[in-house]
Amino acid sequence: MYDLFSDFFDSFDVFPVYHEENRCPNCGRTYYDFQKSGRLGCSECYKAFENPVRSTLRQIQKNTTHTGKIPSGQSAELAKKKRLADLKAQLAKAVSTEDYELAAKLHKEIKNIEG
């Protein structure tokens, strides 16, 4: 079976030196296993090998946080949903701190966006 990531990693010296052979407490894989396959064994591997994986990702791509992709034509709708969620969270905080003037402004802005 052809493994694109394994070939990619073999062609570059992107892996940091990681001499400890710690094992993932969940699946038992090592960082060396990741180097050879280009795949982590489970979600716990991200915690077990956080520092070397983060270092590797920084060398490969500009960010270590996955932000996902937005399907074309849907970015405006997703931005609107995110804005509404942010405003509603701010509104809840304003009400809990009894900042009713800010709460009224936020409520009005939410109603304008929702139509």
PDB file as gemmi writes it, atoms N, CA and C in Angstrom:
CRYST1    1.000    1.000    1.000  90.00  90.00  90.00 P 1                      
ATOM      1  N   MET A   1       0.842  -1.186   0.000  1.00  0.00           N  
ATOM      2  CA  MET A   1       0.000   0.000   0.000  1.00  0.00           C  
ATOM      3  C   MET A   1       0.890   1.254   0.000  1.00  0.00           C  
ATOM      4  N   TYR A   2       0.599   2.191  -0.843  1.00  0.00           N  
ATOM      5  CA  TYR A   2       1.367   3.423  -0.979  1.00  0.00           C  
ATOM      6  C   TYR A   2       0.996   4.367   0.154  1.00  0.00           C  
ATOM      7  N   ASP A   3       1.969   4.875   0.854  1.00  0.00           N  
ATOM      8  CA  ASP A   3       1.736   5.779   1.968  1.00  0.00           C  
ATOM      9  C   ASP A   3       2.359   7.131   1.653  1.00  0.00           C  
ATOM     10  N   LEU A   4       1.532   8.059   1.229  1.00  0.00           N  
ATOM     11  CA  LEU A   4       1.976   9.384   0.811  1.00  0.00           C  
ATOM     12  C   LEU A   4       2.747  10.096   1.916  1.00  0.00           C  
ATOM     13  N   PHE A   5       2.234  10.065   3.144  1.00  0.00           N  
ATOM     14  CA  PHE A   5       2.875  10.803   4.222  1.00  0.00           C  
ATOM     15  C   PHE A   5       4.219  10.212   4.585  1.00  0.00           C  
ATOM     16  N   SER A   6       4.323   8.900   4.571  1.00  0.00           N  
ATOM     17  CA  SER A   6       5.599   8.268   4.890  1.00  0.00           C  
ATOM     18  C   SER A   6       6.661   8.701   3.886  1.00  0.00           C  
ATOM     19  N   ASP A   7       6.321   8.690   2.598  1.00  0.00           N  
ATOM     20  CA  ASP A   7       7.260   9.142   1.568  1.00  0.00           C  
ATOM     21  C   ASP A   7       7.605  10.618   1.745  1.00  0.00           C  
ATOM     22  N   PHE A   8       6.598  11.417   2.104  1.00  0.00           N  
ATOM     23  CA  PHE A   8       6.821  12.843   2.300  1.00  0.00           C  
ATOM     24  C   PHE A   8       7.806  13.069   3.439  1.00  0.00           C  
ATOM     25  N   PHE A   9       7.572  12.411   4.566  1.00  0.00           N  
ATOM     26  CA  PHE A   9       8.435  12.592   5.725  1.00  0.00           C  
ATOM     27  C   PHE A   9       9.835  12.059   5.466  1.00  0.00           C  
ATOM     28  N   ASP A  10       9.955  10.997   4.666  1.00  0.00           N  
ATOM     29  CA  ASP A  10      11.272  10.448   4.368  1.00  0.00           C  
ATOM     30  C   ASP A  10      12.108  11.407   3.532  1.00  0.00           C  
ATOM     31  N   SER A  11      11.445  12.240   2.716  1.00  0.00           N  
ATOM     32  CA  SER A  11      12.179  13.120   1.815  1.00  0.00           C  
ATOM     33  C   SER A  11      12.682  14.392   2.502  1.00  0.00           C  
ATOM     34  N   PHE A  12      12.200  14.685   3.696  1.00  0.00           N  
ATOM     35  CA  PHE A  12      12.619  15.870   4.429  1.00  0.00           C  
ATOM     36  C   PHE A  12      13.079  15.462   5.823  1.00  0.00           C  
ATOM     37  N   ASP A  13      13.985  16.230   6.346  1.00  0.00           N  
ATOM     38  CA  ASP A  13      14.423  15.993   7.710  1.00  0.00           C  
ATOM     39  C   ASP A  13      13.639  16.921   8.620  1.00  0.00           C  
ATOM     40  N   VAL A  14      12.343  16.619   8.802  1.00  0.00           N  
ATOM     41  CA  VAL A  14      11.469  17.512   9.547  1.00  0.00           C  
ATOM     42  C   VAL A  14      11.239  17.072  10.978  1.00  0.00           C  
ATOM     43  N   PHE A  15      11.639  15.867  11.327  1.00  0.00           N  
ATOM     44  CA  PHE A  15      11.359  15.381  12.661  1.00  0.00           C  
ATOM     45  C   PHE A  15      12.419  15.839  13.636  1.00  0.00           C  
ATOM     46  N   PRO A  16      11.999  16.334  14.782  1.00  0.00           N  
ATOM     47  CA  PRO A  16      12.975  16.713  15.798  1.00  0.00           C  
ATOM     48  C   PRO A  16      13.604  15.460  16.389  1.00  0.00           C  
ATOM     49  N   VAL A  17      14.778  15.636  16.948  1.00  0.00           N  
ATOM     50  CA  VAL A  17      15.431  14.509  17.604  1.00  0.00           C  
ATOM     51  C   VAL A  17      14.666  14.239  18.896  1.00  0.00           C  
ATOM     52  N   TYR A  18      14.201  13.027  19.044  1.00  0.00           N  
ATOM     53  CA  TYR A  18      13.407  12.650  20.206  1.00  0.00           C  
ATOM     54  C   TYR A  18      13.904  11.295  20.659  1.00  0.00           C  
ATOM     55  N   HIS A  19      14.831  11.297  21.588  1.00  0.00           N  
ATOM     56  CA  HIS A  19      15.527  10.075  21.968  1.00  0.00           C  
ATOM     57  C   HIS A  19      14.735   9.196  22.922  1.00  0.00           C  
ATOM     58  N   GLU A  20      13.867   9.784  23.694  1.00  0.00           N  
ATOM     59  CA  GLU A  20      13.099   8.987  24.639  1.00  0.00           C  
ATOM     60  C   GLU A  20      12.125   8.092  23.879  1.00  0.00           C  
ATOM     61  N   GLU A  21      12.024   6.873  24.298  1.00  0.00           N  
ATOM     62  CA  GLU A  21      11.074   5.964  23.665  1.00  0.00           C  
ATOM     63  C   GLU A  21       9.847   5.817  24.553  1.00  0.00           C  
ATOM     64  N   ASN A  22       9.248   6.950  24.875  1.00  0.00           N  
ATOM     65  CA  ASN A  22       7.999   6.899  25.621  1.00  0.00           C  
ATOM     66  C   ASN A  22       6.938   6.249  24.755  1.00  0.00           C  
ATOM     67  N   ARG A  23       6.025   5.608  25.391  1.00  0.00           N  
ATOM     68  CA  ARG A  23       4.928   4.967  24.675  1.00  0.00           C  
ATOM     69  C   ARG A  23       3.626   5.663  25.038  1.00  0.00           C  
ATOM     70  N   CYS A  24       2.727   5.686  24.095  1.00  0.00           N  
ATOM     71  CA  CYS A  24       1.395   6.216  24.360  1.00  0.00           C  
ATOM     72  C   CYS A  24       0.729   5.286  25.380  1.00  0.00           C  
ATOM     73  N   PRO A  25       0.167   5.841  26.451  1.00  0.00           N  
ATOM     74  CA  PRO A  25      -0.446   4.989  27.464  1.00  0.00           C  
ATOM     75  C   PRO A  25      -1.704   4.273  26.969  1.00  0.00           C  
ATOM     76  N   ASN A  26      -2.289   4.777  25.886  1.00  0.00           N  
ATOM     77  CA  ASN A  26      -3.519   4.182  25.370  1.00  0.00           C  
ATOM     78  C   ASN A  26      -3.263   3.085  24.330  1.00  0.00           C  
ATOM     79  N   CYS A  27      -2.432   3.381  23.326  1.00  0.00           N  
ATOM     80  CA  CYS A  27      -2.254   2.422  22.225  1.00  0.00           C  
ATOM     81  C   CYS A  27      -0.862   1.780  22.202  1.00  0.00           C  
ATOM     82  N   GLY A  28       0.081   2.333  22.962  1.00  0.00           N  
ATOM     83  CA  GLY A  28       1.406   1.741  23.045  1.00  0.00           C  
ATOM     84  C   GLY A  28       2.366   2.130  21.936  1.00  0.00           C  
ATOM     85  N   ARG A  29       1.945   2.981  21.015  1.00  0.00           N  
ATOM     86  CA  ARG A  29       2.846   3.395  19.931  1.00  0.00           C  
ATOM     87  C   ARG A  29       3.904   4.352  20.465  1.00  0.00           C  
ATOM     88  N   THR A  30       5.004   4.447  19.737  1.00  0.00           N  
ATOM     89  CA  THR A  30       6.094   5.349  20.107  1.00  0.00           C  
ATOM     90  C   THR A  30       6.169   6.477  19.081  1.00  0.00           C  
ATOM     91  N   TYR A  31       6.955   7.488  19.408  1.00  0.00           N  
ATOM     92  CA  TYR A  31       7.154   8.580  18.454  1.00  0.00           C  
ATOM     93  C   TYR A  31       7.885   8.074  17.213  1.00  0.00           C  
ATOM     94  N   TYR A  32       8.758   7.104  17.406  1.00  0.00           N  
ATOM     95  CA  TYR A  32       9.452   6.486  16.270  1.00  0.00           C  
ATOM     96  C   TYR A  32       8.445   5.842  15.309  1.00  0.00           C  
ATOM     97  N   ASP A  33       7.391   5.221  15.860  1.00  0.00           N  
ATOM     98  CA  ASP A  33       6.335   4.651  15.013  1.00  0.00           C  
ATOM     99  C   ASP A  33       5.692   5.749  14.159  1.00  0.00           C  
ATOM    100  N   PHE A  34       5.476   6.906  14.764  1.00  0.00           N  
ATOM    101  CA  PHE A  34       4.909   8.042  14.030  1.00  0.00           C  
ATOM    102  C   PHE A  34       5.851   8.499  12.919  1.00  0.00           C  
ATOM    103  N   GLN A  35       7.133   8.553  13.231  1.00  0.00           N  
ATOM    104  CA  GLN A  35       8.110   8.969  12.226  1.00  0.00           C  
ATOM    105  C   GLN A  35       8.087   8.032  11.021  1.00  0.00           C  
ATOM    106  N   LYS A  36       7.942   6.770  11.271  1.00  0.00           N  
ATOM    107  CA  LYS A  36       7.984   5.797  10.172  1.00  0.00           C  
ATOM    108  C   LYS A  36       6.698   5.770   9.362  1.00  0.00           C  
ATOM    109  N   SER A  37       5.561   5.926  10.010  1.00  0.00           N  
ATOM    110  CA  SER A  37       4.290   5.798   9.296  1.00  0.00           C  
ATOM    111  C   SER A  37       3.654   7.135   8.940  1.00  0.00           C  
ATOM    112  N   GLY A  38       4.016   8.196   9.658  1.00  0.00           N  
ATOM    113  CA  GLY A  38       3.378   9.493   9.435  1.00  0.00           C  
ATOM    114  C   GLY A  38       2.010   9.562  10.078  1.00  0.00           C  
ATOM    115  N   ARG A  39       1.687   8.570  10.939  1.00  0.00           N  
ATOM    116  CA  ARG A  39       0.369   8.516  11.577  1.00  0.00           C  
ATOM    117  C   ARG A  39       0.526   8.254  13.068  1.00  0.00           C  
ATOM    118  N   LEU A  40      -0.319   8.915  13.831  1.00  0.00           N  
ATOM    119  CA  LEU A  40      -0.371   8.622  15.256  1.00  0.00           C  
ATOM    120  C   LEU A  40      -1.363   7.480  15.456  1.00  0.00           C  
ATOM    121  N   GLY A  41      -1.236   6.770  16.561  1.00  0.00           N  
ATOM    122  CA  GLY A  41      -2.069   5.604  16.788  1.00  0.00           C  
ATOM    123  C   GLY A  41      -3.468   5.917  17.280  1.00  0.00           C  
ATOM    124  N   CYS A  42      -3.595   6.962  18.107  1.00  0.00           N  
ATOM    125  CA  CYS A  42      -4.897   7.302  18.679  1.00  0.00           C  
ATOM    126  C   CYS A  42      -4.873   8.768  19.123  1.00  0.00           C  
ATOM    127  N   SER A  43      -5.982   9.226  19.666  1.00  0.00           N  
ATOM    128  CA  SER A  43      -6.056  10.629  20.095  1.00  0.00           C  
ATOM    129  C   SER A  43      -5.156  10.910  21.293  1.00  0.00           C  
ATOM    130  N   GLU A  44      -4.864   9.914  22.099  1.00  0.00           N  
ATOM    131  CA  GLU A  44      -3.984  10.100  23.247  1.00  0.00           C  
ATOM    132  C   GLU A  44      -2.534  10.340  22.817  1.00  0.00           C  
ATOM    133  N   CYS A  45      -2.168   9.878  21.623  1.00  0.00           N  
ATOM    134  CA  CYS A  45      -0.804  10.102  21.113  1.00  0.00           C  
ATOM    135  C   CYS A  45      -0.494  11.597  21.010  1.00  0.00           C  
ATOM    136  N   TYR A  46      -1.511  12.410  20.708  1.00  0.00           N  
ATOM    137  CA  TYR A  46      -1.298  13.855  20.610  1.00  0.00           C  
ATOM    138  C   TYR A  46      -0.829  14.415  21.951  1.00  0.00           C  
ATOM    139  N   LYS A  47      -1.337  13.863  23.046  1.00  0.00           N  
ATOM    140  CA  LYS A  47      -0.908  14.321  24.366  1.00  0.00           C  
ATOM    141  C   LYS A  47       0.451  13.729  24.728  1.00  0.00           C  
ATOM    142  N   ALA A  48       0.625  12.442  24.449  1.00  0.00           N  
ATOM    143  CA  ALA A  48       1.864  11.760  24.830  1.00  0.00           C  
ATOM    144  C   ALA A  48       3.081  12.331  24.109  1.00  0.00           C  
ATOM    145  N   PHE A  49       2.908  12.734  22.854  1.00  0.00           N  
ATOM    146  CA  PHE A  49       4.017  13.232  22.038  1.00  0.00           C  
ATOM    147  C   PHE A  49       3.798  14.686  21.627  1.00  0.00           C  
ATOM    148  N   GLU A  50       3.164  15.456  22.498  1.00  0.00           N  
ATOM    149  CA  GLU A  50       2.774  16.825  22.163  1.00  0.00           C  
ATOM    150  C   GLU A  50       3.933  17.680  21.667  1.00  0.00           C  
ATOM    151  N   ASN A  51       5.036  17.728  22.393  1.00  0.00           N  
ATOM    152  CA  ASN A  51       6.144  18.611  22.007  1.00  0.00           C  
ATOM    153  C   ASN A  51       6.771  18.240  20.665  1.00  0.00           C  
ATOM    154  N   PRO A  52       7.160  16.993  20.439  1.00  0.00           N  
ATOM    155  CA  PRO A  52       7.766  16.691  19.139  1.00  0.00           C  
ATOM    156  C   PRO A  52       6.778  16.799  17.977  1.00  0.00           C  
ATOM    157  N   VAL A  53       5.515  16.453  18.196  1.00  0.00           N  
ATOM    158  CA  VAL A  53       4.521  16.571  17.119  1.00  0.00           C  
ATOM    159  C   VAL A  53       4.297  18.040  16.787  1.00  0.00           C  
ATOM    160  N   ARG A  54       4.184  18.884  17.810  1.00  0.00           N  
ATOM    161  CA  ARG A  54       3.992  20.326  17.582  1.00  0.00           C  
ATOM    162  C   ARG A  54       5.174  20.903  16.807  1.00  0.00           C  
ATOM    163  N   SER A  55       6.384  20.507  17.173  1.00  0.00           N  
ATOM    164  CA  SER A  55       7.585  20.974  16.485  1.00  0.00           C  
ATOM    165  C   SER A  55       7.575  20.534  15.017  1.00  0.00           C  
ATOM    166  N   THR A  56       7.200  19.310  14.783  1.00  0.00           N  
ATOM    167  CA  THR A  56       7.123  18.787  13.417  1.00  0.00           C  
ATOM    168  C   THR A  56       6.090  19.547  12.602  1.00  0.00           C  
ATOM    169  N   LEU A  57       4.916  19.780  13.180  1.00  0.00           N  
ATOM    170  CA  LEU A  57       3.865  20.498  12.461  1.00  0.00           C  
ATOM    171  C   LEU A  57       4.286  21.921  12.123  1.00  0.00           C  
ATOM    172  N   ARG A  58       5.013  22.570  13.034  1.00  0.00           N  
ATOM    173  CA  ARG A  58       5.487  23.938  12.759  1.00  0.00           C  
ATOM    174  C   ARG A  58       6.420  23.978  11.563  1.00  0.00           C  
ATOM    175  N   GLN A  59       7.176  22.915  11.362  1.00  0.00           N  
ATOM    176  CA  GLN A  59       8.103  22.873  10.229  1.00  0.00           C  
ATOM    177  C   GLN A  59       7.377  22.587   8.920  1.00  0.00           C  
ATOM    178  N   ILE A  60       6.264  21.873   9.002  1.00  0.00           N  
ATOM    179  CA  ILE A  60       5.539  21.469   7.801  1.00  0.00           C  
ATOM    180  C   ILE A  60       4.539  22.526   7.361  1.00  0.00           C  
ATOM    181  N   GLN A  61       3.843  23.129   8.324  1.00  0.00           N  
ATOM    182  CA  GLN A  61       2.814  24.114   7.994  1.00  0.00           C  
ATOM    183  C   GLN A  61       2.930  25.310   8.916  1.00  0.00           C  
ATOM    184  N   LYS A  62       2.224  26.377   8.583  1.00  0.00           N  
ATOM    185  CA  LYS A  62       2.400  27.625   9.320  1.00  0.00           C  
ATOM    186  C   LYS A  62       1.732  27.635  10.684  1.00  0.00           C  
ATOM    187  N   ASN A  63       0.761  26.763  10.922  1.00  0.00           N  
ATOM    188  CA  ASN A  63       0.014  26.794  12.154  1.00  0.00           C  
ATOM    189  C   ASN A  63      -0.128  25.393  12.717  1.00  0.00           C  
ATOM    190  N   THR A  64      -0.189  25.273  14.031  1.00  0.00           N  
ATOM    191  CA  THR A  64      -0.365  23.957  14.635  1.00  0.00           C  
ATOM    192  C   THR A  64      -1.800  23.724  15.084  1.00  0.00           C  
ATOM    193  N   THR A  65      -2.672  24.683  14.843  1.00  0.00           N  
ATOM    194  CA  THR A  65      -4.078  24.550  15.183  1.00  0.00           C  
ATOM    195  C   THR A  65      -4.876  24.281  13.918  1.00  0.00           C  
ATOM    196  N   HIS A  66      -5.703  23.237  13.966  1.00  0.00           N  
ATOM    197  CA  HIS A  66      -6.527  22.905  12.810  1.00  0.00           C  
ATOM    198  C   HIS A  66      -7.707  23.864  12.758  1.00  0.00           C  
ATOM    199  N   THR A  67      -7.830  24.576  11.653  1.00  0.00           N  
ATOM    200  CA  THR A  67      -8.930  25.512  11.503  1.00  0.00           C  
ATOM    201  C   THR A  67      -9.968  25.022  10.516  1.00  0.00           C  
ATOM    202  N   GLY A  68      -9.663  23.975   9.800  1.00  0.00           N  
ATOM    203  CA  GLY A  68     -10.620  23.412   8.858  1.00  0.00           C  
ATOM    204  C   GLY A  68     -10.719  24.230   7.592  1.00  0.00           C  
ATOM    205  N   LYS A  69     -11.521  23.725   6.702  1.00  0.00           N  
ATOM    206  CA  LYS A  69     -11.750  24.419   5.441  1.00  0.00           C  
ATOM    207  C   LYS A  69     -13.220  24.792   5.361  1.00  0.00           C  
ATOM    208  N   ILE A  70     -13.484  25.892   4.707  1.00  0.00           N  
ATOM    209  CA  ILE A  70     -14.859  26.343   4.520  1.00  0.00           C  
ATOM    210  C   ILE A  70     -15.246  26.059   3.076  1.00  0.00           C  
ATOM    211  N   PRO A  71     -16.340  25.321   2.870  1.00  0.00           N  
ATOM    212  CA  PRO A  71     -16.784  25.054   1.504  1.00  0.00           C  
ATOM    213  C   PRO A  71     -17.067  26.364   0.760  1.00  0.00           C  
ATOM    214  N   SER A  72     -16.708  26.403  -0.505  1.00  0.00           N  
ATOM    215  CA  SER A  72     -16.912  27.625  -1.271  1.00  0.00           C  
ATOM    216  C   SER A  72     -18.393  27.985  -1.301  1.00  0.00           C  
ATOM    217  N   GLY A  73     -18.661  29.273  -1.185  1.00  0.00           N  
ATOM    218  CA  GLY A  73     -20.032  29.761  -1.211  1.00  0.00           C  
ATOM    219  C   GLY A  73     -20.711  29.739   0.146  1.00  0.00           C  
ATOM    220  N   GLN A  74     -20.073  29.199   1.164  1.00  0.00           N  
ATOM    221  CA  GLN A  74     -20.702  29.124   2.480  1.00  0.00           C  
ATOM    222  C   GLN A  74     -19.993  29.969   3.527  1.00  0.00           C  
ATOM    223  N   SER A  75     -18.953  30.665   3.139  1.00  0.00           N  
ATOM    224  CA  SER A  75     -18.181  31.418   4.129  1.00  0.00           C  
ATOM    225  C   SER A  75     -19.009  32.527   4.773  1.00  0.00           C  
ATOM    226  N   ALA A  76     -19.855  33.197   4.021  1.00  0.00           N  
ATOM    227  CA  ALA A  76     -20.664  34.281   4.584  1.00  0.00           C  
ATOM    228  C   ALA A  76     -21.655  33.734   5.601  1.00  0.00           C  
ATOM    229  N   GLU A  77     -22.278  32.607   5.296  1.00  0.00           N  
ATOM    230  CA  GLU A  77     -23.248  32.001   6.207  1.00  0.00           C  
ATOM    231  C   GLU A  77     -22.564  31.521   7.491  1.00  0.00           C  
ATOM    232  N   LEU A  78     -21.399  30.910   7.355  1.00  0.00           N  
ATOM    233  CA  LEU A  78     -20.675  30.446   8.534  1.00  0.00           C  
ATOM    234  C   LEU A  78     -20.185  31.613   9.389  1.00  0.00           C  
ATOM    235  N   ALA A  79     -19.748  32.682   8.743  1.00  0.00           N  
ATOM    236  CA  ALA A  79     -19.318  33.877   9.483  1.00  0.00           C  
ATOM    237  C   ALA A  79     -20.492  34.476  10.254  1.00  0.00           C  
ATOM    238  N   LYS A  80     -21.665  34.466   9.642  1.00  0.00           N  
ATOM    239  CA  LYS A  80     -22.872  34.985  10.294  1.00  0.00           C  
ATOM    240  C   LYS A  80     -23.221  34.139  11.522  1.00  0.00           C  
ATOM    241  N   LYS A  81     -23.143  32.819  11.381  1.00  0.00           N  
ATOM    242  CA  LYS A  81     -23.442  31.925  12.504  1.00  0.00           C  
ATOM    243  C   LYS A  81     -22.453  32.134  13.642  1.00  0.00           C  
ATOM    244  N   LYS A  82     -21.178  32.297  13.285  1.00  0.00           N  
ATOM    245  CA  LYS A  82     -20.153  32.513  14.318  1.00  0.00           C  
ATOM    246  C   LYS A  82     -20.392  33.846  15.019  1.00  0.00           C  
ATOM    247  N   ARG A  83     -20.714  34.865  14.260  1.00  0.00           N  
ATOM    248  CA  ARG A  83     -20.977  36.185  14.841  1.00  0.00           C  
ATOM    249  C   ARG A  83     -22.166  36.121  15.803  1.00  0.00           C  
ATOM    250  N   LEU A  84     -23.234  35.413  15.398  1.00  0.00           N  
ATOM    251  CA  LEU A  84     -24.403  35.269  16.259  1.00  0.00           C  
ATOM    252  C   LEU A  84     -24.046  34.530  17.549  1.00  0.00           C  
ATOM    253  N   ALA A  85     -23.281  33.472  17.430  1.00  0.00           N  
ATOM    254  CA  ALA A  85     -22.879  32.716  18.620  1.00  0.00           C  
ATOM    255  C   ALA A  85     -22.054  33.594  19.560  1.00  0.00           C  
ATOM    256  N   ASP A  86     -21.142  34.380  19.005  1.00  0.00           N  
ATOM    257  CA  ASP A  86     -20.321  35.283  19.823  1.00  0.00           C  
ATOM    258  C   ASP A  86     -21.187  36.333  20.522  1.00  0.00           C  
ATOM    259  N   LEU A  87     -22.127  36.912  19.772  1.00  0.00           N  
ATOM    260  CA  LEU A  87     -23.005  37.927  20.356  1.00  0.00           C  
ATOM    261  C   LEU A  87     -23.877  37.340  21.466  1.00  0.00           C  
ATOM    262  N   LYS A  88     -24.379  36.131  21.262  1.00  0.00           N  
ATOM    263  CA  LYS A  88     -25.222  35.495  22.279  1.00  0.00           C  
ATOM    264  C   LYS A  88     -24.417  35.189  23.543  1.00  0.00           C  
ATOM    265  N   ALA A  89     -23.171  34.802  23.381  1.00  0.00           N  
ATOM    266  CA  ALA A  89     -22.316  34.564  24.546  1.00  0.00           C  
ATOM    267  C   ALA A  89     -22.051  35.876  25.289  1.00  0.00           C  
ATOM    268  N   GLN A  90     -21.817  36.944  24.542  1.00  0.00           N  
ATOM    269  CA  GLN A  90     -21.603  38.255  25.157  1.00  0.00           C  
ATOM    270  C   GLN A  90     -22.867  38.726  25.875  1.00  0.00           C  
ATOM    271  N   LEU A  91     -24.031  38.444  25.256  1.00  0.00           N  
ATOM    272  CA  LEU A  91     -25.308  38.825  25.864  1.00  0.00           C  
ATOM    273  C   LEU A  91     -25.510  38.091  27.188  1.00  0.00           C  
ATOM    274  N   ALA A  92     -25.237  36.801  27.200  1.00  0.00           N  
ATOM    275  CA  ALA A  92     -25.382  36.027  28.434  1.00  0.00           C  
ATOM    276  C   ALA A  92     -24.469  36.569  29.527  1.00  0.00           C  
ATOM    277  N   LYS A  93     -23.252  36.936  29.159  1.00  0.00           N  
ATOM    278  CA  LYS A  93     -22.317  37.490  30.143  1.00  0.00           C  
ATOM    279  C   LYS A  93     -22.803  38.849  30.646  1.00  0.00           C  
ATOM    280  N   ALA A  94     -23.305  39.676  29.723  1.00  0.00           N  
ATOM    281  CA  ALA A  94     -23.796  40.996  30.111  1.00  0.00           C  
ATOM    282  C   ALA A  94     -24.978  40.876  31.073  1.00  0.00           C  
ATOM    283  N   VAL A  95     -25.871  39.931  30.814  1.00  0.00           N  
ATOM    284  CA  VAL A  95     -27.022  39.732  31.705  1.00  0.00           C  
ATOM    285  C   VAL A  95     -26.551  39.216  33.067  1.00  0.00           C  
ATOM    286  N   SER A  96     -25.607  38.278  33.071  1.00  0.00           N  
ATOM    287  CA  SER A  96     -25.130  37.721  34.350  1.00  0.00           C  
ATOM    288  C   SER A  96     -24.395  38.759  35.199  1.00  0.00           C  
ATOM    289  N   THR A  97     -23.780  39.742  34.546  1.00  0.00           N  
ATOM    290  CA  THR A  97     -23.097  40.805  35.295  1.00  0.00           C  
ATOM    291  C   THR A  97     -23.993  42.030  35.479  1.00  0.00           C  
ATOM    292  N   GLU A  98     -25.247  41.881  35.090  1.00  0.00           N  
ATOM    293  CA  GLU A  98     -26.256  42.933  35.226  1.00  0.00           C  
ATOM    294  C   GLU A  98     -25.888  44.211  34.484  1.00  0.00           C  
ATOM    295  N   ASP A  99     -25.233  44.070  33.340  1.00  0.00           N  
ATOM    296  CA  ASP A  99     -24.918  45.211  32.479  1.00  0.00           C  
ATOM    297  C   ASP A  99     -26.028  45.289  31.432  1.00  0.00           C  
ATOM    298  N   TYR A 100     -27.168  45.824  31.867  1.00  0.00           N  
ATOM    299  CA  TYR A 100     -28.365  45.784  31.036  1.00  0.00           C  
ATOM    300  C   TYR A 100     -28.301  46.711  29.827  1.00  0.00           C  
ATOM    301  N   GLU A 101     -27.532  47.762  29.926  1.00  0.00           N  
ATOM    302  CA  GLU A 101     -27.372  48.662  28.773  1.00  0.00           C  
ATOM    303  C   GLU A 101     -26.650  47.929  27.635  1.00  0.00           C  
ATOM    304  N   LEU A 102     -25.552  47.256  27.961  1.00  0.00           N  
ATOM    305  CA  LEU A 102     -24.830  46.466  26.963  1.00  0.00           C  
ATOM    306  C   LEU A 102     -25.697  45.317  26.467  1.00  0.00           C  
ATOM    307  N   ALA A 103     -26.433  44.687  27.365  1.00  0.00           N  
ATOM    308  CA  ALA A 103     -27.314  43.581  26.989  1.00  0.00           C  
ATOM    309  C   ALA A 103     -28.355  44.043  25.972  1.00  0.00           C  
ATOM    310  N   ALA A 104     -28.899  45.226  26.171  1.00  0.00           N  
ATOM    311  CA  ALA A 104     -29.902  45.755  25.233  1.00  0.00           C  
ATOM    312  C   ALA A 104     -29.287  45.987  23.855  1.00  0.00           C  
ATOM    313  N   LYS A 105     -28.080  46.540  23.818  1.00  0.00           N  
ATOM    314  CA  LYS A 105     -27.389  46.770  22.540  1.00  0.00           C  
ATOM    315  C   LYS A 105     -27.116  45.444  21.822  1.00  0.00           C  
ATOM    316  N   LEU A 106     -26.633  44.474  22.587  1.00  0.00           N  
ATOM    317  CA  LEU A 106     -26.326  43.169  21.992  1.00  0.00           C  
ATOM    318  C   LEU A 106     -27.593  42.488  21.494  1.00  0.00           C  
ATOM    319  N   HIS A 107     -28.675  42.592  22.268  1.00  0.00           N  
ATOM    320  CA  HIS A 107     -29.950  41.995  21.863  1.00  0.00           C  
ATOM    321  C   HIS A 107     -30.442  42.618  20.560  1.00  0.00           C  
ATOM    322  N   LYS A 108     -30.315  43.924  20.458  1.00  0.00           N  
ATOM    323  CA  LYS A 108     -30.734  44.618  19.240  1.00  0.00           C  
ATOM    324  C   LYS A 108     -29.893  44.166  18.041  1.00  0.00           C  
ATOM    325  N   GLU A 109     -28.578  44.035  18.231  1.00  0.00           N  
ATOM    326  CA  GLU A 109     -27.702  43.597  17.144  1.00  0.00           C  
ATOM    327  C   GLU A 109     -28.030  42.162  16.726  1.00  0.00           C  
ATOM    328  N   ILE A 110     -28.327  41.315  17.686  1.00  0.00           N  
ATOM    329  CA  ILE A 110     -28.708  39.927  17.372  1.00  0.00           C  
ATOM    330  C   ILE A 110     -29.990  39.906  16.545  1.00  0.00           C  
ATOM    331  N   LYS A 111     -30.962  40.688  16.938  1.00  0.00           N  
ATOM    332  CA  LYS A 111     -32.238  40.741  16.205  1.00  0.00           C  
ATOM    333  C   LYS A 111     -32.036  41.266  14.776  1.00  0.00           C  
ATOM    334  N   ASN A 112     -31.141  42.254  14.604  1.00  0.00           N  
ATOM    335  CA  ASN A 112     -30.854  42.780  13.261  1.00  0.00           C  
ATOM    336  C   ASN A 112     -30.233  41.715  12.366  1.00  0.00           C  
ATOM    337  N   ILE A 113     -29.318  40.935  12.927  1.00  0.00           N  
ATOM    338  CA  ILE A 113     -28.648  39.889  12.124  1.00  0.00           C  
ATOM    339  C   ILE A 113     -29.624  38.769  11.785  1.00  0.00           C  
ATOM    340  N   GLU A 114     -30.460  38.389  12.773  1.00  0.00           N  
ATOM    341  CA  GLU A 114     -31.412  37.301  12.533  1.00  0.00           C  
ATOM    342  C   GLU A 114     -32.530  37.712  11.568  1.00  0.00           C  
ATOM    343  N   GLY A 115     -32.728  39.003  11.428  1.00  0.00           N  
ATOM    344  CA  GLY A 115     -33.741  39.483  10.477  1.00  0.00           C  
ATOM    345  C   GLY A 115     -35.019  39.727  11.152  1.00  0.00           C  
TER     346      GLY A 115                                                      
END                                                                             
